[in-house]
């Protein structure tokens, strides 16, 4: 038995969903904004802090994928090859960010990047490498669930670094689209082969692991968004972001389970206090 999901997951499909969510929950957010201005000297500290956290996010993905290749994917060469690709991409993203922060600030931020990566390791615990469902939840939280907030960053930012923006367009955006499609494909590769009873079990385990991931990440996300909004110059225009994040996450999970969003159970909200 196979799933009959339509349309296929794509970046166009992602934008269609996110545009609908913005229209429903935050219509004040523009579809397109003027090109952000360059950072001023007085804003460098905030911007570098934001970029260091981005590099740490990517470094943590590298660290988890390296472990998963030998633990989660030990007998699955297809998954190993995908993870090795993902690992290389995110390593390159983190290294570029590291070097760009050094160029902007005059110092190598590698120690701060590692400290922030360790922070991810502490709050995520063993979930990313506990089992296949925990690893998949990690992938969803670090690759798919963040997409809506990243698009909002792009639409609302009034400040940016031209070099960072250019690298994002040329390298990061296509790489991350490849990762997201790979995560969806990996789930469907196993879910499509499952019996109806196995699908019920898969669905329950996925939701359980994803919910745990959300609870673990809530405090971090709130802190990270405050830093991001300040660094990109739109801290007073962020209304609606939490509800869009929650709604987008529900769309992702409903798609993977091939069910209407209304059939999902009540999920942990990013606004909840741990």
N, C-alpha and C positions, 0 to 999 in steps of 0.2 A: 504494500500500500504506500502511495506517495502523497505528499502534500500537494495542494493545488493553489498555492499562493500566487496571486496576480495583483499588480504587476511585479516583475522581478525587482529586487532591491537595486537601487542605483542612486547616484548623487542627485539626479533630477527628481526621483521619487522622494528623497530626503527633503529637498527644498520645497516640494509641493506640500508635504505634511507640515513642515515648519512654518511656511507662509500661512497655512490655514490656522495653525495654532496662534500665530501672532495676530492674525485678524480677529480671532475669537477672544483672546485674553489680553493682548497689549497692542491695540491698533495704533497707539501713538508712536510705535517704533517704525521708523522709515524703511522702505524697501531698499533705498539707496541713499547714501550720504555723500557730501563733498569729500574729496580726498583729504585725509587727516593732515594736519600740519606737522612739521618736524618737532622733535623734542627740544625744549629749552633747557639750558644748563641747570636751572633750579629744579627741573623735573627728572633729572637723570637718576637720582637715587631711587625714586619710586619705580621708574621704568626698569632699571636693572634688577631691582628686587623681584618684580613681576617676571622678568625673563629668566632669572635664576630658578624660580619655581617651575617654569616651563621646562627648563633643561632637566631639573630633578624628576619631573613627571616622566620624561623620555628615558632618563637613566634608570628609573625604577622599572619601566617596561623592559629595558634591556636585561636587567638583573633577573626579573621573573621569567622571561622567555629563555634565558640561558639555563635556568633550573628546569623549566618545563620540558625542554628538549630531551633531557635525560631522565625525567620522572613521569610527566604526564604523557609524553609522546614517545616513550621508549620503544614501543612496537608499532609505531605509526609513522613510516617515512614521509608520507604526504604532509602530515602535520609538522614534522620536523623541518621539512623544506620551507613551508610557509613561515614557521617561526624564525628560521634563520634569516629569511628575507626581512621580516618585521624587525628583528633584532638589529640588523645592519642599518636599516632605514632610521630607526629611532636613535641609534648610536650617532649617526651622522647629524641628525637634528640637534641632539644635545651638544655635540661638539661645535657645531656652527654657532649655537646660542652662547656657549662658553666663550668662544673667540670674539663674538660680537660684543658681549658684555665687557670683555677685557679691553677691546678697542674703545668703547665708550667711557669706561671707568678708570682705565689705567692699571687694573690689577686682575690677576687670574682668579676667577671665582670658584675654582674646582672644589675647594674644601666646603664652601657653602652649598654647592650643588649636591655633594655627597651627604651633607648633614640633612638637607631637605629630602633626599631619597631615602635616608634611614627613617625619617619621619613617616613616609609612606609605608615602609616596611613594618613599623611599629603599629600603626592603626589598622593596617590590613591583616596583620597576623599571618596565620598559615593558610588563610582562605585561598590565595592564588595558586598554591601548589598542593592543596589538600587532596583534591581529586579532579576529575575532568569537569564536573559541574562548577566547582570552585574556581577553576582556571577560566572557564567560560564566563563566569560572572565577572572576574577580573577584566577580561577582554571587553566585555560589554561596558563596564564602568570607565575603563581607560581609553576606549576607542569609540564606542557608539553613544553612550548616554551623555557625553559631553558635547555632542555635535551642535545641539540647539544653542547652548550658551556660547560656543565659538562663533556661530553665525551672528548672534546678537552682538558680540564683541566687534565684529567686522562692521556691522551696520550702525553701531552707536559710537565707535571710537572717534575722538577728535584729535588725538595725538598718536603718532607712530614714528618708527624709525624706518626710513626708506630702504636701507639695506636689509633689515629684518623682513619687511613687507615683501621685497623682491624675492628673497629666498623662500618665503612662505608660498608665494604663487608658483614659483618654478619647481620647487622640490617638495615642500611639506604637504601641500594640498593634494597633489596626485598620489603621493606615498600613503597618506592617511586614508584616502578613498580606497586604495588597494587593500589596506589592512581591514577596513570595515567590511568590504565585500568578502574578504577571506574569512572573517569571523562568522558572517552569516552563512557562507558556504560550508564551513566546518560543522556548524550546528545542523544544517539541512542534510549534510552527508550521512549523519548518524540518525537523525530524527526520521528521515524519509524511509529508512529501512526498518524502523521499529514497528512492532505490532500495535494495535489499538491500546492494549493494556500497558505495553511498554511506553507508549507516548504519554499516557496519563502519568506514569511514574517519572518520565523525563521532565514533563511540565512541572510537576510538583517540586522536583529537585532543583530545577533551574530557578523557579521563583524563590524557593527557600534560600538558595545561595545568593541570588541577586539582592534579595531583601537584606541579607546579612551584610553584603557589600555596601548597600546604601546606608545602613545604620553606622557602619564603620567610617564612611566617608563624609557624613553630614557636617560634622564640626569643621573638618578641613575645607569643604566646599564653601561654606559660609565665609570663612577667613580668606580663602583664595579669591572669592568674588569681590570682596571689599578691596583687596590689594589690586586686583585687575581693573576694577572700575576707576579707581583713583589714578592708576598708571596710564590708562587710556583716555582719561578725561571725561568720563560720563557717570560719575558716582551719583549724580542727582537725577539721572534718567533711567535708572535700573528697575523701575516698578514693573512687575509682571514676570520677571525672570524666573523666580522660583516656581510659579504655577506652570510656566512653559516647560521648565525642566521636568517637572513631574509628569506633565501630559505627554511630552516627547518620550520619556522613559516607558510609559504605558504603551505608546504606539510601537516601540521597538519590541517589547515583550509580546504584545498581541500578534505582531507580524511573525515572530519566530514560532509561536505556538499555533499559528494559522486559525486564530479565533477573533471575533469582534472585541474591541477594547472593553465593551460593556461586560464581557464575560470574565474579565480578570478580577481577582479578589481585590479588596482594598489594600493598597500598597503603602509602605512607609514613605512619607513625604520628606523632601529635603529641608522643609521648614521645621521638622520635629526636632526637639532637643534630646540628645542622647542621655 
